[in-house]
């Protein structure tokens, strides 16, 4: 194993699937994987040393006190979901690696996956569309082969026909394919105008799909409650923007009337 990888526990996994995520738009993928981890007993089994892959550009401050410098974590956890025939090897990355380091980093993730006997890789991400925030999110999917897509129920997803899946959530699958491992990228749909906000509703869509696909069950109340809260906040923000635009237009009209005069 590469010196930059530390295997802490050599656990036996049953038909394991790697489920990996990093921060991305709406934090859709990251929150999906973290929620699964929160629902089952998990154990850290490996990690990748952050040394050469990340740049530390600052530190946080709280109440005027600077924190110690820290590097992002890149960790693997084993999970055995109740009811599923598959163990999960969860990979959770705090940050995407620095530019130019992505391919090497993805290769190390696949090295660890192969060490634990993984033969399928799943990633989760966001699909940005013209969806209105009040509408249900749809699940989109792409796979490493056409045959693999045919294993999915045809009406259960929207196929990513063309495009680009940015970051490690896409690149990891390309590296997996090079190494002879099949995989899927599952994407939860989010509106283009709220990509900078966490979008738990899109994570729920992916979680529900994984439940059906892998045969386990999650208590999704917490994440659904958060999704409802986020939607209410976006509703309020949209109403405020509309009110501000209307007020601005009325002010412009009043100023225009004052400038040119009004004939009654």
N, C-alpha and C positions, 0 to 999 in steps of 0.2 A: 504494500500500500504506500502511496505517496507520503512523504514526510509531513506534508501540510495537513494530512488527515489523521485524526485520532479516533480509533475504535475503542470505546469504553466498555462495551458489553457485547459479547458474541452470542446474541440470543437467536433462538430458532423461530422462524416466522413461517406461517402457513400460506402458501401461494401468495406471497406478499406483493402489494402494489405500492409504488412510491407516489405519494401525493405531495406536491411541492408548491410553494408560493412565496412570493416576495411582495413588498409594497408596490402598488400600482394605482391606476385611476380608481377612485372610489373605495380603495382598499378592499376590493371585492374578493380577490383570491386569498389574500392574507387572512382576512377575517373568516373566510370559509374554513380554512385549515385550522386556524386557532380555535374555532368553535367546536370542531370535531375533537380536537385535543382536550378541550374543557369538559367534554361529555363522557370520556372514558379514562380509565387509569392509563397513564403513559409513563415511559421511562426513557431518559436520554441515553442513546446508544452510541452516538458518534458526533463529532463536530469538525468543522474545517477552520483552521487557523486564519484569522482575519488579516494577518500581517501585511501581505503584499497586495491584497485585493481591494482595500478600501483606503480612502483618504480622510484623515481626521482634520476637519476645517474649523473646529471651534468647540466650545463647551457650553453647557447650560448654566443658568444662574437662577437661584431661588432666594428671595429675600436678601439680595445683595451678596450672596455667597456663591462662589464659583464651584462647580462640581469637578471631580477628577476627570481627566480625559479617558474616554472609553471607546472601544472599537465595537462595531456591529457584530452581533452573534449570528452564526450560521450552523444550526443544530438539527440533528436527526433524532426522532423519537419513535419508539415502537408502540403500536396500539393494536389491541385485539378486540374489535367491535363485537359486542354481543349480537348473535344472530347471523353474522357474516361468515362465509367460508374463507374469507381473505383476511390476513393480517395487513395492517397499514404501516408503512414506513413514512412518517411525516417529516418533511423538510420544511423548516421555517427560517427564512432569512430576514434579518432586521432591515437590510438595505440591499439594493442592487449593487454589484461590484463596479469599481471604477472603469471608465472607458478604456477599451483595449484589453481588459482582463476577463471579459464575459465568457469567451469560449473556453479558456483554461479552467475557469471556475465551474462552468457547466460540466466539463469533462470529469472534474473531481466528484461532483454530485453523482454522476453516473457510475464512477468507480465504486462509490459507497453502495449504491443501489445494487450493483452486480455482486458485491461482497455478501450482501444479505439475501441474494437469490431472487431479486426482483425481476419479473418479466413483463410488467406493464408499468408505464409512467403516466400519471395524470397531473395536469397543471390546471389552475383556475385563474381567471382574469376577467376583465370588464370588456363588454362590447358597447361602444359608444354609437348611439343612433339618434334619430329625431323623436324618440319616445317621449311622451309627456310624463312628467313625474307621477301623476295620479294613475297612470295605466299600469297593468301588470307587466313585470319584466319577463321576457322570454329567455329560454336557454338556447345558446348557440354552441356549435361544436365543430371542431376540426380534428382530424386524425392523421396518423403517420401513413395510412394506406386506405385505399378505397374499400378494400375488404373489411377493414376494421370499422369503417363507418356503417357498413351493412349489418354489423352486429347490433347496432342501436335500433330500437323501434322507430320506423320511418316518420311517424307523426309526433315524436317526442322532443324534437329539437329543430332548430333552424341551421342549415348548413352554411358555414362560412365559405362562400363560393370563391372569392378572390380577396386579396388584401395582404395585410402584414400584421403579425402578432409581435409587438415590440417587447423588448426586455427578455429576461430569463424565462418568463412564463411561456414564451414561444421558442426561444433558442434551445432550451433544455430538451424539448421534443425533437428538434433537428439533430442534436448530438446523440440522443437516444436512438434515433433511427439509424444513424451512422454506425452505432455500436450493436445493432441488431435487436433493439428493444422497441416494441410497439407502444403507442400511447395516444392519449386524447388531450386536447385542451378544451375545457368547458368554460364558457363565457356567459356571465350574467349581464343582461342588457341594462344600460344606464343612459339617462338623457345627456346630450352634449353640453347642456348649460349648467350641470352640477358635477362635473368630473372632479372638482377639487373637494367635494364633500364625501364623507363616508356613506356608502350606499348598502346598508344591510339587506334591503329588499332583494337586490341582485344576488347577494350571497345566499339568501334563503332558497332561491330558485336552483342554485347549484347543489345545495345541501339536500334538497328534496330529490333531485335527480340521483345523487349518489346513494341515498337511502334505498331507492327502488332498485338501482343497479347492483348494489353490493349486499343488500339484504339486512341492513341494520336500521335501528330506529333512534332518533334523536328527540330530546325535549327542546323544541324550537321556540318556546314561549318568550324567552329573554330576547332572542334576536328579532322575533316578530314584533315585540313591544318596541324595541329600538327602531325598527323600520317604520312603525307607525309614528313614532316621535319625530324622526327625521323628516318624514313626509309632511307632518304638521308644521314643522319649522320652514320647510321650503314653501308650503302654501302661504304662510305668513309673509315670507320674503317676497314672493311673487305679487301678492296683493299690495304690499308696500311700494314695490317698483311701479306697478300700474298706477297707483294713486299719485306717486311722484311725477310720473310722465304726464298724467292728466292735469295736475296742478301746473306743471311747467308749460304745457300747451296753452292753458287758460291765461297764464301770466304773459306769454308771448302775444296772445291775441289782444289782451288789454293794452300792452305796450304799443302794439301796432295801431290800435284804435286811437290811443292818445296822440300818436305821431301824425296820423293822417286826419284825425277829426271824425266825428260821427254825425251824419245827417239824419234827423228824425222827420 
